[in-house]
C-alpha cells in the first residue's frame, strides 16, 4: 500500500488541514482529509480497467468549508433526525438547536464534520480522532470519537467507528458519501440498479421523522429485496416516495446474527462497477440525492444536480432517543460505541 500525505489547505482560523492518500497495488486509491475526517475521493476501476472517482466532492479545502457539508462526511454525534431537537436522559431534557424546522438533522448546522481531526497512519489505514467537550453541540458528556478508514487490495473500504463518553449520551454515527458508480462527473444515477436486504422500513411523518411504526415493504415500490432500477422507484406514484421527492428512507436490515451483515448492493450497468455494503448496524438510510447540491462546482467544474448520486448510510434508526421500542442509541460511561461499515467495490461480470 502506498501512502502519501499532502497539505490540503488552511482554515480561516489558521488550522492546517492534510490530505492522506491510500493507494493499493492496482492503483485504485482513496483520499481522506483531516477536515471532518471526510472521504474526498474513492477511485476504482470499471470493467475495462479505467479508473474513475465514484464519490462527489471538491478539489480544495475552501470548497469543503463553504459547499455541501455532507460530501464524504461522518455526521455526528447523532446522524439523521431527532424530533423536536430534544431528548430526555434520566429525567433531564436536553434541548438542542433545531436546523430543519423544529427538528434536528445530523446534529445541527455544524458538528463533527467541521472539526479538525488528529490522525495516525498505519500500513493500510488512517485513523482519525477527535475530542468533543461536554455540551459543545448540545449533547451531554465529553466525547472521544475515532474513525478509522482501511483500504484493501481487493477494493474494500472499511470504516470503523469508536466512541466513549463521560456522561450518558446518545450517539449514532454513519458515513454519508454521495456515490455515482459511473464516476462523479456523470449527472445521474437513475440508471443504477439497487437492492436492499430489508423486509421493513420506518414510517415517517410529514417532516421525514420516524413515528415509531415499522412497515413492511411487501407490495410497495420500496420493496428492494429484488433489484430495481433506481429511476423506476423514484418515479413511483406512492405517497411515501412523493413526500420525500424520491427515496429517503431508513430500512430495517434483515439479519440472522450479530456482526457484519450484507445490507445493500448497487450496480451501474454502463460501467459495470458494483458496490456491496456491509455493516454491524441495524438500519440503512437510502437516499437518492433528491435536492440540488448547492452552487459550488464539484471536482470537474460543474455543479452537481439532484439525482447525481445516491447515499447508503448504515446507522441506528433516526429519532431513536425518543422511541423506546427502537434499538437504543444510549451510550453509558465506561462502555464503548463500536460499529463498522464496509463498502466493497467490484465489476459485474
N, C-alpha and C positions, 0 to 999 in steps of 0.2 A: 504494500500500500504506500503510495506517495502522499506525503503531507506537506502542504505549503501554507504559510501564514503571511498575509499581506495587510497593509493598512487600508481600511475602508473609508475612513474619514474622521472628522472631529465634530462633536456635538456643539450646539451654541454655548454650552457650559464649559467647553474646553476638554471634554472627555474623549480619549482616544478609543476608536472602535476598530476591531480587527475583523478580517475575513479569512476563514480557515477552509482549505480545500482538502478533501479526501478523494484520491483517485485510485481506482482499482487496476488490476493487471490488464484489463481490456481497454482502459482509457475512459471508462464511464466514471463520473465523479459527482460529488455533492459539494456545495458551498454553504457554510453556515456562518453567522455573524454574532459577535458578542453584543450587538444591539438587539435586545429582546430574545436572544437565543433563537433567532429566526433561521429558517431554511431559505436560502437565497436562490440556489439553483440545484436541479436534480437532472443530470444529463445522462440519458440511457439510449441504447441503440434501437433501431427499428428492424424490420425483417431483412433489410439489405445491409445492416451494419452501420447505417448512418446515425450519427448522434444528434439528439435534439434535447433541449431543456423542456421538461414537462410540467414545470410549475411557473405560475405567474409571479411577477415581481418587478424589481427595478435594478438599474445598473449602478446606483450610487446611494450613499447614505442619506443625502439631503432629501431624495425622493421617498425613502422609507420614513424619514422624520415627518414629512408633510403629506404623504399619499395614503393609500388604502392600508390601514393599520394592521389588518389581519393576514396579509400575504405572508405565508410561511411561518405564522406565529403559533404560539402555545398559550392561548388565553388563560388567564387565571388571576387570582386564586380560584375563581369559580367560573368555569366556562358555561356558555349558554345563558338561559334566562332564569331569574328569580322574581316571582310575583311580588309586586308592590315594593320591590327593592328592600325587603326586610325578612328577618327570620328570628326565631327565639331559641336560645340555649339556656337550659337550667333556669327558666323564668325571666331571663333578661332578653329584651328585644333589641336587636341591632338594626338600626335604620341606616341604609346606605344611600348614596346619591343616585337617583334613577337617571338613566340615559336613553331609555326607549319608552316614551310615555311615562307611566307610573312605575315601570318595571326596570330591572337591572339586566343588561346584556353584557356578557363577557367581562364582568367585574367593574364596569363603569367606562367613562370616556377615555381613561388612560390607566393602564395597570401594568402587569409584569412584562407585557410585550414592549414596553418603553423603557425598561430598566437596562443598565449596562451590566452585563454578567461577567463574573470571573470564569475562567475556563482552564482546563488541563487537557493536553493532547496525549493520547496513547497510540498503540500500534495501528489501530483501525478505527479510532473513535475520538470524539471530542465531548468532554463532559463539562457542562456549564453549571454554575452555582450562583445563588442569589439569596440574600437575607432581607426579609421584609419586616420592618418593625411593627409592633402591635398597633393595629388601627390605621395603618397607612392608607389602605383602600377601604377602610370601614370594617374589615374582618378582624376578629379578636386573635390575639396571640402573636408572638414573634415567630415568623415562618422562615424556615430554611428549606429552599427548593433546589433540587438538582434535576437537570435534563441532560441525558446522555444520548448522543447520536452515534450509531455504529453502522459502517458501510462495509459490505462484503464483496468478494469477487463474483458472487452469483447474483448481484443486483438486488440485494436485500438491505433495506434501510430499517434499522431497528431503533426505536426511541423509547428509552426507559425514564420513568418519572418517579422521583422520591421526594417526600416532604415530611417535616416534623414541625411541631408547634409547642408553645409553652402554655397555651390555653385551649380549651375545647373550641374547635372552629370547623367550618365547612370548607371542603376543598374538592375541586373537580377539574382536572387538567386534561387537555386534549391537544391534538395537532390540527392546525387549520390551514394547511396549504391548499391552494387552488390549482387543481390538476387539469391538464389537457394532454392526452396521450398522443396527439398528433404534433405536439410542440406548442410552446406558449404563443407563437406567432399566429397560430390558427385561431379563427374568430368564433368557432362554435364547437360544442361538444354534443350537439343534438344527434349526431350520427353514432356516438358511442353506445355500446350495449352494456347494460348493468344488471347485476343480480345482487340481492341482499339476503343473507341467510337468517330470515326472521319471519315468524308467523304472526307477530303482533307489532303494533306501533302505538305511540302515545297520542291520545286525543288532546287537542289544544283548543284554547278559547280564541276569541277574535284577535287577540294580541299575540297569538302563537305561543302561549304559555301553557304547559301541560295542566290538565284539570285533575289528574289522578286516575282517569279511566284508561284502561288498556284495551285496545280494539283489535279484532282480527283483521288481517289483510285479505283474507279469502274473499273472492268475488268483488274485489275493488282494484282500481288501477294501481294502487300502491303495493299490490302483491308482486314482489320481485324475486320470489323463490325460484321462478324460472326467468331466464334472461329476457329483457325487453330493451328496445331502442329508447334511449332517454327522450328523444323528441316526441315519441308517441305518448309517453307518460305525462310529460308536462303540458301537452295539448289536450289532455282528457277533460271531459265535461264532468268534473267531480268536485264537489264543494270544498273538501279539504285541500285540494290542489289549487283550485281557483283562489281560495283565501290567501294562500302563500305565494301566488303567482308562479307556481312551479312546485318542485319538491323541496321542502324544508321541514323534514320530519325525523323524529327520533325513533328508530326501530329497536325492538327488544330482541337481542341476538338469541337464536336457538343454540343452546349449548348443552352438551351432555355431561361435562365435567368442568372443574376449575382449570385455570391455566390458559394458555393461548388457544383461541378458537378462531376458525375462519369465519369472517362476518360479511365479506363483500368481494365482488370481482367486477372489474370493468375492462372491456375490450374495445380498442379502436380499430375498426376494420381496415381503414385506409393505411395505417402504419403497421398494423398487426402488433402493436405494443399492448401488453396486458398488465394489469395491476391487481394483485390479490392483497386483501387486508386481513390481518390477524390481530387479536387483542385479548387482554385479560379482563377488559371492562364489560359491563352488562349491556350497554347500548351503543348505537352508532347513529349519529346525525348525518343524514344525506341531504346535501344542499346543491341545487343546480344553478347557482350564480344568478339569482332572479332579479338583480338590480345592477345598474351600471356601476363601474368601479372607479368613480371619480374622474378628474380631469387631467391627471398627470400621465404622461406617456409611459408605457412599460419598456421592457428590455429592447424591443425592436422599434421604438419610436412612435408607436401607436397606442392610443387609449384602448384599454380592454373593455369591450362592450359586455352587456349581460349575456349569459349563456356561453361565455367563452371558457368556462371551466366548471368543474364540479368539486365539491368537498366531501370527503368521508372522514368524519370526526368521531372515533370511538371515545366513549365517555360514560359517566354516570348520567342518570336521567336528569334533564332540566327541572328546575324547581323542586328538587329532592328535599331541600331543607324544610319545605312547607307541606310535604306529603308523606305522612308516616308510613304508608304502605310501600313506598319506593325503597330500593336498596339505599342504606344510609351513607351519606357523604360526611358524617361527623368524624373528625379526627381528634383523638384524645392525646394529651401529653403523655409521653412515654411510648406511644405507638408510632409506626411509620407508615405513611402512604406509599405504596409501591405498585405501579402498574406499567404495562408495556403495550406499545403499538408497533406493528410491523407492516411495512409496505414492500411487497415482493414484486419485482418487475421481470417481465419475460417477453417473448414474441410468440404470438399464436401461430402454430404450425398448420 
